[in-house]
Amino acid sequence: MRLIAIGDIHGCLSAFETLLGELRPGKDDVLVTLGDYVDRGPDSNGVIDRLLGLRDETTLVPLLGNHDALFLEVLEGTSENLQGWLSVGGVQTLESYGGKSGVPDSHVAFLKSGCRLWYEPEGEQVFFVHGSAFPGLPLSEQTVDWLLWRRIHDAEWPHESGKKMICGHTAQRSGLPLVMPHAVCIDTWAFGEGWLTGYDVHADLFVQANQAGEIRRFGPEFLAEG
């Protein structure tokens, strides 16, 4: 069984498909997607469709990202800042659906009830969040602000569980994951000029793909050398 995380996809379906083709998650694997499936990239619609299909191929554990939460508020008519969402990628998301009316009920249900705020797999020395986690509280007591909106650097010391945090949200414009003693951030700016990152936790291996279909693999020693 492999335990694999994928960072912020942001509508980059081509990079997502390329990465999945390289990782080939199977029925015995656990695939944790760290949220921010929508906004900024060209095909948020296609990304969520692909996530729905993955449920038949592997053990998918999707987390909710802050952009997904903003999109859900718009869909449910509870958004207090529609223009703010449009300015951070909402325009591209709506275009991918042909407008708000084109969003399928299955996509709304996926965001509303199919995604978790955190994941702590039993027997593993890691946990997964989109944004960050307050070090002094168990995951069950974390606030939505911390889990969706706070950054990796807000968690300045190790989590009280002693486990390593795997997160996204804090875009690494270098295109390389940020590896710290107590945390790993794999939001590597897929929608910009960076890469979409997959992290095979047990192998301690990073696999990346971009919208051009390029692939690269490396371990933490590569980052240390850089």
C-alpha positions as CSV (number, residue, x, y, z in Angstrom):
1,M,0.0,0.0,0.0
2,R,1.3,3.4,-1.0
3,L,0.3,6.6,0.7
4,I,0.4,9.4,-1.8
5,A,-0.4,13.1,-1.6
6,I,-1.0,15.5,-4.4
7,G,-0.8,19.3,-4.0
8,D,-3.0,22.1,-5.2
9,I,-4.3,21.4,-8.7
10,H,-6.0,24.7,-9.4
11,G,-7.8,23.6,-12.6
12,C,-4.7,22.2,-14.2
13,L,-6.2,19.0,-15.6
14,S,-3.4,18.3,-18.1
15,A,-0.8,18.3,-15.4
16,F,-3.1,16.2,-13.1
17,E,-3.7,13.6,-15.8
18,T,0.1,13.4,-16.6
19,L,0.9,13.0,-12.9
20,L,-1.7,10.3,-12.4
21,G,-0.4,8.5,-15.4
22,E,3.1,8.5,-13.7
23,L,1.9,7.6,-10.2
24,R,-0.7,5.1,-11.3
25,P,-2.5,4.9,-7.9
26,G,-4.2,1.5,-7.5
27,K,-6.9,-0.1,-5.4
28,D,-4.5,-0.8,-2.6
29,D,-3.1,2.8,-2.5
30,V,-4.4,5.8,-0.5
31,L,-4.4,9.0,-2.5
32,V,-4.8,12.2,-0.5
33,T,-5.5,15.3,-2.6
34,L,-4.8,18.5,-0.6
35,G,-7.5,20.7,-2.0
36,D,-7.8,23.8,-4.2
37,Y,-9.1,21.9,-7.1
38,V,-10.6,25.0,-8.7
39,D,-9.7,28.5,-9.7
40,R,-6.9,30.1,-11.7
41,G,-6.2,27.1,-14.1
42,P,-8.2,26.4,-17.2
43,D,-10.3,23.4,-16.4
44,S,-11.7,23.2,-12.8
45,N,-14.7,21.3,-14.2
46,G,-12.5,18.6,-15.7
47,V,-10.4,18.3,-12.5
48,I,-13.5,17.6,-10.3
49,D,-14.8,15.2,-12.9
50,R,-11.5,13.3,-12.8
51,L,-11.5,13.3,-9.0
52,L,-15.0,11.7,-9.0
53,G,-13.7,9.0,-11.4
54,L,-10.7,8.3,-9.2
55,R,-13.0,7.0,-6.5
56,D,-13.4,3.8,-8.6
57,E,-9.7,3.4,-9.1
58,T,-8.1,4.0,-5.8
59,T,-8.8,4.9,-2.1
60,L,-9.3,8.7,-2.6
61,V,-9.2,11.0,0.4
62,P,-10.0,14.5,-0.9
63,L,-9.4,17.5,1.4
64,L,-11.2,20.8,1.0
65,G,-9.1,23.9,0.1
66,N,-9.9,27.5,0.7
67,H,-10.6,28.1,-3.0
68,D,-13.0,25.2,-3.0
69,A,-14.8,26.6,0.0
70,L,-15.1,30.0,-1.7
71,F,-16.5,28.3,-4.8
72,L,-19.0,26.4,-2.7
73,E,-20.2,29.6,-1.0
74,V,-20.9,31.1,-4.5
75,L,-22.8,28.0,-5.6
76,E,-24.9,28.0,-2.4
77,G,-25.5,31.8,-2.6
78,T,-23.8,32.5,0.7
79,S,-20.8,34.3,-0.6
80,E,-20.1,37.7,0.9
81,N,-17.4,38.7,-1.6
82,L,-18.2,37.4,-5.1
83,Q,-15.9,39.9,-6.7
84,G,-13.1,38.9,-4.5
85,W,-13.5,35.3,-5.5
86,L,-13.7,36.2,-9.2
87,S,-10.4,38.1,-8.9
88,V,-8.5,35.1,-7.5
89,G,-9.5,32.6,-10.2
90,G,-13.2,32.4,-10.0
91,V,-13.6,33.8,-13.6
92,Q,-11.6,30.8,-15.0
93,T,-13.7,28.4,-12.9
94,L,-17.0,29.8,-14.2
95,E,-15.7,29.7,-17.7
96,S,-14.8,26.0,-17.4
97,Y,-18.5,25.3,-16.5
98,G,-20.0,27.7,-19.0
99,G,-21.5,29.7,-16.0
100,K,-22.8,28.9,-12.6
101,S,-25.8,27.0,-14.0
102,G,-23.5,24.5,-15.6
103,V,-22.1,23.1,-12.4
104,P,-23.4,19.6,-11.9
105,D,-25.1,18.5,-8.7
106,S,-22.4,15.9,-8.3
107,H,-19.7,18.5,-8.2
108,V,-21.6,20.5,-5.5
109,A,-22.1,17.3,-3.5
110,F,-18.4,16.5,-3.8
111,L,-17.3,19.8,-2.4
112,K,-20.0,20.0,0.2
113,S,-19.9,16.5,1.7
114,G,-17.2,14.5,-0.1
115,C,-14.2,16.5,1.1
116,R,-12.6,16.4,4.5
117,L,-10.9,19.3,6.4
118,W,-8.0,17.0,7.6
119,Y,-6.8,13.5,7.4
120,E,-4.7,11.6,10.0
121,P,-4.2,8.0,8.8
122,E,-4.0,5.4,11.5
123,G,-0.6,4.0,12.1
124,E,1.2,6.7,10.1
125,Q,3.6,9.4,11.3
126,V,2.1,12.1,9.1
127,F,-1.2,14.0,8.8
128,F,-2.6,16.0,6.0
129,V,-4.2,19.4,5.9
130,H,-4.7,22.0,3.1
131,G,-3.4,25.1,4.9
132,S,-1.8,24.5,8.3
133,A,-2.5,23.3,11.8
134,F,-2.0,25.0,15.2
135,P,0.8,23.0,16.8
136,G,-0.8,22.9,20.3
137,L,-4.2,21.4,19.4
138,P,-5.3,18.0,18.1
139,L,-6.7,18.0,14.6
140,S,-10.2,17.5,15.8
141,E,-10.0,20.9,17.6
142,Q,-8.5,22.9,14.8
143,T,-10.4,25.9,13.4
144,V,-11.4,26.2,9.8
145,D,-9.2,29.3,9.6
146,W,-6.1,27.3,10.5
147,L,-7.0,24.3,8.3
148,L,-7.9,26.3,5.2
149,W,-6.3,29.7,5.4
150,R,-3.2,29.7,7.6
151,R,0.3,29.1,6.1
152,I,2.9,26.5,6.7
153,H,5.1,29.1,8.4
154,D,2.4,29.8,10.9
155,A,3.1,26.4,12.4
156,E,6.5,27.4,13.8
157,W,7.1,24.3,15.9
158,P,6.2,20.6,15.5
159,H,2.6,19.5,16.1
160,E,1.7,18.1,19.5
161,S,1.1,14.7,18.0
162,G,4.8,14.5,17.0
163,K,3.7,13.7,13.4
164,K,4.8,15.5,10.3
165,M,2.4,17.8,8.6
166,I,1.8,17.4,4.8
167,C,0.1,20.5,3.4
168,G,-0.5,22.7,0.4
169,H,-1.8,26.3,0.1
170,T,1.5,28.2,0.5
171,A,2.6,28.4,-3.1
172,Q,6.3,27.6,-3.7
173,R,7.1,29.6,-6.8
174,S,10.4,27.9,-7.2
175,G,8.4,24.8,-8.3
176,L,10.1,22.8,-5.5
177,P,8.4,21.4,-2.4
178,L,9.3,23.1,0.9
179,V,10.7,20.5,3.3
180,M,11.0,21.4,6.9
181,P,11.9,19.1,9.9
182,H,8.2,19.0,11.0
183,A,6.3,19.8,7.7
184,V,6.3,19.4,4.0
185,C,4.5,21.8,1.6
186,I,3.7,20.5,-1.9
187,D,1.8,23.5,-3.4
188,T,4.4,24.1,-6.2
189,W,2.5,26.7,-8.3
190,A,0.9,24.3,-10.8
191,F,-1.2,27.1,-12.4
192,G,1.8,29.4,-12.8
193,E,5.2,28.5,-14.1
194,G,5.7,25.7,-11.6
195,W,4.7,22.0,-11.2
196,L,2.0,19.8,-9.8
197,T,3.6,17.7,-7.1
198,G,2.8,14.2,-5.9
199,Y,4.5,12.9,-2.8
200,D,4.9,9.2,-2.1
201,V,5.2,9.3,1.6
202,H,6.7,5.9,2.3
203,A,9.3,6.1,-0.5
204,D,10.0,9.8,0.4
205,L,9.8,10.5,-3.3
206,F,8.5,13.6,-5.1
207,V,7.0,13.2,-8.6
208,Q,6.0,16.3,-10.6
209,A,4.2,17.1,-13.8
210,N,3.4,20.3,-15.5
211,Q,0.8,21.5,-18.1
212,A,3.3,20.8,-20.9
213,G,3.4,17.1,-20.0
214,E,6.9,17.1,-18.6
215,I,7.7,14.9,-15.6
216,R,10.5,14.8,-13.1
217,R,11.3,12.7,-10.0
218,F,13.5,13.4,-7.0
219,G,14.0,12.8,-3.3
220,P,14.7,15.2,-0.4
221,E,18.4,14.9,-1.0
222,F,17.9,16.8,-4.3
223,L,16.4,19.7,-2.4
224,A,19.2,19.6,0.2
225,E,21.8,19.8,-2.6
226,G,19.9,22.7,-4.2
